[in-house]
Amino acid sequence: MTPPFDERERAIVAAALDAQVPGAGDLGAVDYVEQLLTALDHDPPHVWAGPGGWAGAGPRWLELGPWERHAWRERIAALHAVYRRVVAGTPEPGDARVLHRHACEAVYGDPAYGGNRESGGWQRIDFPEPLFPPARPR
């Protein structure tokens, strides 16, 4: 599996995400976006993380039904288009909303999805570590 962005593109995407939520890049926002854009490259797809981190096994990824897989394929294709425009420097007006949503999800979401590195987003807002740990990456 090849990451969607090369190093130059990662820097551009990180800057765009940081513009939405300062520090998002340092907290793994680009990794979050790359994991999202490649979610269907895995079996099962890395769309919905099930519990498993407290057992030390990392996330258990849930299967998608055929219609859900189709919907995610279309959604991810649209997201690829957004990030191609961002990298090219030609974003459309609605692209900022996508970047903002992804920056927030990356900074404050479950680390299993590639962001919130070392729970830094939660620490930033004094959010307590969950009683049941998140489905952390391996």
N, C-alpha and C positions, 0 to 999 in steps of 0.2 A: 504494500500500500504506500503510495507516494503522497506526502503531504500536499495540500492544495497550494501552499505558498512557498516561494523560495525566500531566502533571507531578506532580500530587498523588499519583497512584498509583505513579509511579516512585519517589518519596521513600519511600513505605510499603514497596514491594518492596525497595528498597535497604537500608532499615533491617532488614528481615527476613533478607536475605542476609548483611548485616554481623553480625547476631547469630549466624550460623552460622560465618562465617569473617571475623574482623575485617579491615576494609579492602576487602572484596570489591566494594563499591559504587564505590570509587575506581579499582579495576582493571577496571571495565567489566562487572560481573556483571549489571546490569539490561539492558545492550545484548545480552549473551549470551542472557539469557532471552527478550528480544524477538525476537532472530534465530531462536531455537528455535521460539517460538510462531508465527512467520510463515514457517517453512522451506518449507512447501508452497505458498506464494504465488508462488514463483519457478519458472522452467523453465530448466534442471532444478532440482529442489528443493534447497535449501541444507541438506542433511542430512549428506552425506559430502563433505568437501573433499579433492580430489586435489592432488597436488603442482603447483607452478607459481610459488610466490613468488620463487624464486631467478631466474626469468626476468623478473621485474618485472610479470607479468601478473595477479597476485593468484590466488586459488584457482580451480581448475577443479572445478566441482561435478559429481559423478557421478550418472548416471541411477539411478532406482529402478525395480525391477520392479513389476508390478501388486500382488502380495501384500505386498511391502515397503512400497509406497505406502499400501496399505490399513492395514497395521499402524501406520505412522507417523501416519496420519490419526487413528486411535483413540487412540494415545498422546498426541498433541498436544491432542486434545479433552479428555482427562483432565487434562493439565497446565493447560489454560485454566481448568478447574474449580478446581484447586488454587490458582491465583493469584487467581481471583475471590474465593475464601474468605479468602485472606491479605489482600487489599485491603479486604474487608468487615470484617476483624477477627474472623472466625469460623473459624479454621483447625481442621482435624481433627487427631487425634494423628499420623497418618502423614504429614501435610504437612511436618513438620519434616525428615523424611528426604529428601524431594524438594528442599527448600530447601538442605539441607546438600550433597547431591550436586551441585546446580546451582552453588552457591557454589564448591565445590572445582573443578568442571570449568571454571568461568569464570576462576578465579584461576590455575590451573595448566595449563590446556589450551592447544591451538593457538590463537593469536590470530585465525585465520580465522573462528572461530565467534563472535567478538564480544567476548570477554573477554581477560584477560591483557594489558591495555593496555600497550603499549611493553615487553612481556616483563617487566613489573613483578613478576608472581607468581614467575617463574623467578629473577629477581634476589633476591627475598626469601629464597629457600632456596638461593642460590648454585648453582642449576642452570645448567650451561653452555649457551650459545646452541647450538642443534643444528648439526651439521656441514652438514646439508642444511636450509636455513631452512624454517620452517613455511610453510604456504600462507596468508600474511598477507592481510588484506583490502586492497582497492585504495585 
